Amino acid sequence: MAGDSIAVVDLDRCQPDRCNYECMNYCPPNRTGKECIVERSDYFGEDEPHEGGDDQILISEEICLGESCGICVEKCPFDAIEIINLPQELDENPTHRYGENAFGLYGLPAPESGTVTGILGPNGIGKTTAVRILAGEIEPNLGRHTDTPSWDEVMDAYRGTGLQSYLAELREGDVTVARKPQYVDKIPSSFSGITRELIEGVDERGVADEITERLDIQPVLDQPIDTLSGGELQRVALAATLVRDADFYFLDEITPYLDIGQRVTASRLIQDLAADGDRSMLVVEHDLAVLDLLADSIHVAYGEPSAYGVITDPKSTKSGINEYLSGYLDNENMRIRQEAIEFEQHAPRVASNTDTLVEYPALSKSYGEGEFSLDIEAGEIRNNEVLGIVGPNGIGKSTFAKMLAGKLDPDEGSLDANLDISYKPQYVDIDQPMRVDAFLSSITDQFGSSYWEPEIAQPLQLQRIMEQNLTDLSGGERQRVAIAACLSKDADLYLLDEPSAHLDVEQRVLATRAIRRYTENHKATAMVIDHDIYMIDLLADRLQVFDGQPAEHGHADQPVGMREGMNEFLANLDVTFRRDQRTGRPRINKPGSQKDREQKNAGEYYYAPADDEEL
């Protein structure tokens, strides 16, 4: 194989007990007597440790003919093989490779003192690997997984770069690291006790009171950690990270389960900590609005998920995001995606007058004296519309959904809509001991049909995970399966609670298109509760705004047009948005900037009308 190509074998998918080694039998070099594709037991010594089973295959990258052949890729019945031509511009050795036919990472982000550095890229592209290297958990092997280089060789590879001094200090043990985990719902399984014990137990800077107050988690400090909601766990995890006294902070997805106000608060807290002393902040985030607000610069990550990843040199936040969305990196002269990720160019959309699906009266619900109460103004949900639901956490959005579904009776007002509702909950729990394809086929008779595949499976990128067990899926994979399960049912109303959680930017756009396309093609109605402004902006026809005092009292207006609803919602948060003139993407205005002040004075929090005209 040419030096600019790699072979990747997915050991989770390689199933030699269920095939006839078609890859080996049809491989052209193998047929000429060369050992290009072999069983691992024939490659490794008897006592030599190696990844994978003895009967699983290994591909010699020196002998392989490369992507121009690709016969083994086509013949593998389990889609376990990838032969990939690396970009011609990628003339360096890998920073790290996990082994033969395994994932390889090229490049590293460079932490800078006093700044917030962002990483933007798809899931499975090596962001976590990069952070583990920077945290000292992995020593980079420069692609030499069998002949591990010395540390001096590693330092030579990075001599003259911004990483040289950092890696030297890391080697000497002069760098301390604090990490916030990606999946905060796993915290209760690793810590038992009350919230206060968790935060105060790691408070190395003596700032627990200040941090918990700013993140508004003081009300749950004396609650057991396993009783917290996802949004509360996310803020607790962030607090437990930021109270540490570290040189390098790594924050993996700060926005899932947080409402927009909480996202802005968290962003400002991180910025304040970065500016306070010589601390480096590295943030992996898929919410572009937050990344735009938070990061001083970003690294773009691209490649083939689970195969190889490349991390670029730092770019300005605006340029990096726009280049990533366009699919073309200017400085690298590199196309990383065939099609650009595009946003609607003329928001807000004008809602069409359609027939009413359900008309509901004024409703109220109280959970008891001194407990949470909710008031809903009378309104309607229209046929063939996507109704966006926005508002803070703990404000009653799920309560309203349960009343519509008939799972919760209102105290005042009556609902006899008798709607069939397909519901995707906020917290995805599908730990059933079965494969993805078996799970989805149990939901719909249309599984695998000519309409189901292009409308649901393909947009949600489910093909490669169909044979995996539900229990082995990542958070993003579970989210996509849950969305597919929701849309696969026959229903009057499709209710999706935070479908954006743990999805990367591309996956969010694809999921949005899948939901939108399904409602349009099937004349279906959907209600989407989400805190991602981008998803709401791309998806919703109308908006219903919830406000009030979280955990105490909630109030919901009747659904209104997008501009009216977003202006009301964002005014409550004191946040303004504008459209990027190049991409059309929504961007948060810097607080106190001229644009921010102008829009607030005009009462136009959701884009100034001139912004739409400039596009």
N, C-alpha and C positions, 0 to 999 in steps of 0.2 A: 504494500500500500504506500502511496505517496505520503511524504512526511506531513502533509497538511490534511490528513484524514484520520479519523478514529473509528473504532468499532465499539459499540456498547451493547452489552447483554444484560437485560433486565432479569435478575435471578428470581424475582417474585413471579415472573411470568413464564420462565423457561421450565417446561414440564416434560422431561424426557420419558417419563413413564406413560405418557399419553400421546406420544408421537413415534414416528419411525426414523427420527434423525434426518428429516428431509433436508435440513440445512447442510449437513455433512455429505449426504449422498449426491446432492445436486451442485455442490460447490465446484466450479471449474478447476481451481488448483488442486483440490482433493482428488478429482478424477484423473489428474495427470501424475498422481503419486505423491504430491506434496502434502504436508500436514498443516493445512490452513485452519480448518475447524476440527477440533478434537475434544474428547471428553477430558474433563479436568484431571481425572485420575491418571491419564496418559501424559499430561503435561507436568504436573507437580510430582516431586519425589514422594515416596511412601509416607514419610514422616514430616513432609513439608506442609506447614499450615497454609490454608488458602480459603478464600471466600467461596461460598456455594457448595453444592453437593458434588461428589465424585463423578456422578453421571451427567451433570450439567456441562454445557459446552463452553469452550474457550476459543476465541478467534485470534490468530496471529496477525497483528496489524502490519508486520513486515511482509507477509506473503499475500494478504488480502488485496484484491484488485481495486478496491475502493467503491465509491458510490456509483461509478459507471457500470459496475456489474450488478450488485444488489439482488442477486438470485436468492441468497439465503434469507434476505429480508422478505421477499415475496413468498418463499416456500414455508417459512415458519408459521404453523397454524395458530400460534398464540401471540403473534406480534411482539416477540421478545427481543428482536434484533434490530439495531439501527446502525447503518453505515453512513457516516456524516463527513462531508467535506468541510473542513474548517475555513473560515474566511481567509482569502489570500493576504489580507492586511495583517493577519494575526501571525507574525513571524517570530514570536517569543515562545519559550518553553512554558508549560503550565506552572502556575504557582503551586498547585497541589493536585495530585490524582490519587484516588483511593485504591487503585489496583488495576489488574488486567481487565480490560473491557468495562471499566467503571467510570464514574463521573470525574471530570477534570475541571478545575477552576483556573482561569487566566486573569491575573490582575488582582489588586487589593485596593480597598478604599484607604485614604490617608487621613487619620484623625488629626484635627487641628485644635489647639488649645483655644478656649474661649469662643468656640463656634459650634453650631449645630449642623452636622453633615447628614444629608439624606441619601438613602439608596432606593432607587425606583426600578422595579423589574418584576417579571412574572414569578409565580411560585415555582420552586424546584430548580432555581437557576444558580444557586450557590451562595446566596446572601448569608445564610447561617454558617456555612463553611468559612466564609471570609471573616465573620465575627469570631468564630472559634480560634482562628489563627491569630487574630489581633488580641484575643483574650489569653493567649498562651496555652490553650487546650490542645492545639494541634501544631506541630512543627511542619512548616511547608517543606515538601519533598521535591519541589521543582520538577514534578512528573516522574521522578526516579523512585518508584515504589518498591523496586527490588534491590536497588543500590542507593540506599538513603544517603543524601548528601550531608556533609558536616555543616555545623552552624556557620563556620567561616565561609563555606561555599554559598550558603543562603545569603549572608551579608554581602558577599561580592555581587550577587545577582541584583541587590537593591542599593548598591553603592551609588551615591550621587542623586538618589531620589528622596522624596519627602518622607519615605518610610524608613530610611536608614537609621536615623536617631531613635525613632520609636521602637523599632525592632531590637536595637542595641539595649535600650532601657528595659524592654520586656524580658530579654535574655538575662539581664542582671537582677531581675526581680524588683525593679524600681517602678513598675506600673501596676496599679491596683484597678480592678475591674468590677463593675456592678452591672448585672443583667436583669432586664425584665422579660419574663417568658412570654412566648407568643400566645399560648393557649391557657388563659387564666382560669378556665373552668376546671383545670387539673390541680389547682392549688389545694383545695380541701382534701385531696387524697394524699398530699405530702405534709400537711400541717393540720393538727387538731388543736383547737383552743379558741380563744376569743381574738378578735381583730387587734385589739390593743396590744396583746402579747406579741403578735407577729411583727407589728411596726416598731414598737419600742425595743424589741429584741435585737433589731438591726440598726437602731438609730445611733450612728456613729458621729453625727454632726450636732446632735442635740436640737434638732429642728422639727421633731415629730408634731408638736402642737401647731406650728405654723403651716406645715405641709398638709396636715389633715384638715385644717380649717379652710385652706385655699381650695382643696379638692372636695370639700363638703362631705367628708366621711366621718365627722365626729358623732353623728347620730348612731352609727353602727359599730363604734369602737368596742362596746361591751357585748356585742352579739357574737355567737359562735361563727367561725369562719364558714362552716358548711351551711349556714342559713342565708348567706348573702346572695343577691342577684348577680347576673353577669356584669352589669354596669358597676355595681359596688365592688365586685372582685377586681375589675379592671383598674379602678381608682386606688384600691388597696395595694395592688401589685405595683402600680406606679409610685405610690407613696413609699412602699417598702424598698424600692430601688433608689429613689432620690434622697432618702435620709442617710444612705450610705456615704462614707467619705472616700471617694474614688477619684482616680485620674481620668478614667475612661468609662463612660456610661453607654451601654447598648440597650436600646429600647425597641423591642420587636412588636410592632403593631399596637399603637396606643389607642386607637379609635373604636375597635369592635365593642358594641353594647353601650357606648357612650352617646348621649344626645349631642346636638351641635354646640350648645352652650358649654357643656363639659369638655368637648374637644378643644374649643377655643381657650378655655381656662387651662387645660393641660398643656397646650402649646406655649402659652405665655409663661407658665411655671418653668418649663424646660428651657426656654430662652433666658429667663432670669438666672437660672443656675449656671448655664453656660457662660454668661457674662460675668458671673461672680467667681473670679479666680481663673486658674489655668486648667479648667476642666474641658474635656472633649466629649461631645454628645454625638452618637451615631444612631440614626433613627431609620428603621425600615417601616415604610408606610404606604398603603394603597389609596388612601383618601387624598386625592390631589389637592383639594382645597386646603386641607390641613398642612400637607407637605409644602405647599406654596407659601402659607403663612409662617411656617415654623423654620424651614431650613435656610441657612445662609448659602449653601451650595449643595449640589447633588451629584452622585455617581449614577450613571445609567448602567443597569445590568441586562445583558441580552445573551442569546444563545439558543440551545435546545434543552428544555426542561428535562432533568434527570440524566442528561447526556454530557453537556458541557455548558459552562457559563463564562462570560467575559464581563469584567467590571471596568468601565472607562475611567479616564482621568476626570477630575472634578469639573463641573460646568456650573454656570450660574443657574439658579433655581428655575427661572423662567425659561431659559434656553433649553435646559435639560429636559424639562417636562414637555415642552413643545416639540423637541426633536424626538423624544420617545413616542409621543402621540402620532407624529408624522411618519414614523418608521424609518427615518433617515438621520444618521448622525453626521453633522457637518464636518467637524474636525477630523473624524476618522474616515470620512468619505465612505460610509458604510450603510447599506440598507439592511435593517434588521427585521423588517416586516413588509410584506408585499402591499398591504393596504393600510392606510392611515386609520387611526381611531378618531371618528368624527363625532361632533356634538351638534345638536340641533342649532341651526343658525338664526332662527327667528322665534325666540321665546319672549313672552309666554304664548303658548298656543291658545287659540280661541276655541273654547268648548262648544261643541255642536249640540243643538237641542235634539235629544233623542227621547224615546219612550222611557218611562220610569220603571226600574226593576223593583224597587221597594221604597215606599214613603213611610217614614217613621215620625211619630209625634214627639213632643218634648218628653225626655226621659230623665229619671234621676235614680241614683243608687247610692246607698250608704252602708258601710260595713259595721255600723254601730256608733254609739255616742263616743266622740273623741277619736274616731277612726276615719279613714279616708272616705270622702263622698264625691260624687260625680254628677254634674248636670249637663245634659245634652240638649241643644236647641233642635227644634223640629227641622227635618230636612229630607232629602231624597238621594238615592243612589240610582244613576241612570244605566240603562242597558248599554253594553258595548263601550264602556268607559273604564279608564284606569283612574281610580280615586287615590290620591296620595294623602297619607295621614302623617302629620308632623306635630311635634311637641316634645317637651322634656320627658325624661324617664320618670316613672311613678306618677303620671298625670291622668291615667285612666284609659289609654288607648286600647289596651288588651281587654279591659272591662267592657268597653263598648263593643268590641268584637265578639266577646262571649255572649252579650245580650242579643246581638244580631243572630248568632248561631243557635240561640235557644238554650244555651248551657247555663245562663244566669238570668234570673227574673229581675226586672226593674222594680223599684219601690213605687214609682209613679210613672204613668204612661203604660200602654200595652203594645206589645209587638206580636202580631199574628202573621208575620210574613211567611213563615213556613219555608224558609230557604234551605236548599241543600248547599252547604258550604264546605269547600275543600280548604283545609287549613294547614299552613306551614308554620310551626311555632318559632319563636325567637331562638330558643335553645334547642338545637338539633340533637335528638337522642334516638339513634337508630342502631343500637348495639345488638341487633339480632344476629344470631349465628348462622348467617346465610350469605350467599353471593349476591352481588348487586343485581345481576340479570334475573336471578330467581325472585328477589324482592320486588323489582319493578314489574315483572310479569305477573306477580300475584295481585297487583293493583289494577292492571288494565289488560283487557283482551287485545288491545291495539299494539302491545309491545312488539317491536321489530317490524311493524307494518310500514307501508310505503309513505304514510303520512307521519307516523310517530317518529321515525328515524330522522328525517330532515327538519321537523318542527321542534323536537324536544331533545333527542339524543345528541345530534350533531352540534347544535348551538351551545349546549351545555357541556360539550367535550366529554361525553361519557364512554365513548368506545373503548378507550384503553383501560378503563377500570371495571368493565362489566364482569370480569371473571374474578375480581378481588372480593374478599369477605368484607362485609360492612364494618366489622370491628377493626380492620386494618387500614381504614381510610383516614386521610388527613382531615383537618377541619374544613378546608376549602372543598375537598372532594365530597364530604358528607353534606355540605351545604348544597352543592349542585345536584346530588342525588335527591335531597329533600325537595328542592324546587321541581325537579322532574316528577317526583311522586305526587306533588300537589297538582301540577298541571295535567297529569295523566288521568285524573278522576273526572267523572261527569258531575258537574255542579252548576248551580245558579250563580254562585259568587266564589271567586278564588281569593283567599285571604292569605297574604304572605307577610310575615313579621320579620323584618330585618334580613332580607335575602342577600344583602351585600356583605355580611360578616364573613371575614376570612377569604374573600375572593380578591384576586389581584385586579388591576385596572382592566385588562382585556377580558377577563372572565366576567367582570361586572357589566361591561358593555354587551357582551354576548348574552348574559342572563337577562339583561334588560330587553334586548331585542327579542329573545325567546318569549318572554312574558307579553310584550307588546304584540308580536306577530300572532301569538296564540289567541289573544283577545280579539284581534281584528279578524282573523280567519274564521273563528268560531263564533263571532258576535257574542263573545263572553264578557263578563264584567269582573274586574279585579280591584281589590283594595290592597294597597301596599303601604305598610308601616316601615319607614326607614329613616335613618339619620344621615345618610349620605346624600348631600344636596345634588351631586352629579346624577345619581340614579333617579331621584325624584324629578329633576329637571328634564331628563331624557324620557321619562316614562309617563308622568302624570298628565291627565287632561284637566283635572280640577284638584282642589286642595281643601282639606279640612284641618283646621288649626285647633289644637288643644293648648290651653294655658291654665294658669292658676298657681297653686303652691304644691309642689310635688310631695306625695305621701300624706297630704292633708286634704286638699280640695282641688278638683279638676273641673274645667269647663270647656265645652266644645261648641264652636260656632257651626252653623250650617255650611255645607261645602260651597266654595266660591271659586272664581277664576284664579288662574295661577298667579298673576301679578298682584291682585288684591290679597290673596292668601299669603304669598311669600312676603309682601311688604309688612303685613301684620305680624307674621311669625318672626321675621328678622328684626323688626323694630323692638320686639320684646327682648331680643338678645343683644341689641345695640351693635349689630354687625351688618355691613353692606357688601354687596357683591357687584362685580362688573364682568363683562365678557372680554376675554382675550381676543384681540382683533385678528390674530392669525389663525387660531384654532376654533374659536367660538366657545371655548370651555369657560365655565364660571370660575371666577377668581375672587377671593376675599380681599377687600381693600385693607391696607394697613391702617390700624386704628389711629385716628387723628390726622391722616393724610389729607391732602387737598381734595382728592376724589371722594374720600369718606365723608368729609364735611359737606361738600357740595350735594351729595345724594341725600344725606340726612336732612339738610335744610329744605330740599325739594320733596322730602317724604318718599323718595324712590330708593328703597333699600335693596330691591331685587332688580338690579340694572336700571340705569337711567335710560329713558326712551331713545336718546341719541346713540347709546351703545349698540342697540339693535340696528339702527339706521347705518352706522359706520361699517357694519359687517357686509 
